[in-house]
Amino acid sequence: MLKQIIGKTVKAIRIKHGLSQEDLAHECGVDRSYISMIEVGRNEPSVTKIFDLCKGLKIKPSDFFKLVESEHAKIQKDGEDK
């Protein structure tokens, strides 16, 4: 579940900044397919890669993790409500 939340968060920020996967990949020094795999939740980036992604997305890692944590808490709460 966390992989999907990280991917969804990366994608949302990337789109908000008007970046393509190619643009973000170039900023982070990775292949576009790597960004795609993260966004669909098939790849879980290391902490080092998350910091690289945050640099490319122009967001502080602490802010990124707050977004991920918030989404995770929301999903946990929704699961408890059922």
Secondary structure by P-SEA (a helix, b strand, c coil): caaaaaaaaaaaaaaaacccaaaaaaaacccaaaaaaaaaccccccaaaaaaaaaaacccaaaaaaaaaaaaaaaaaaaaac
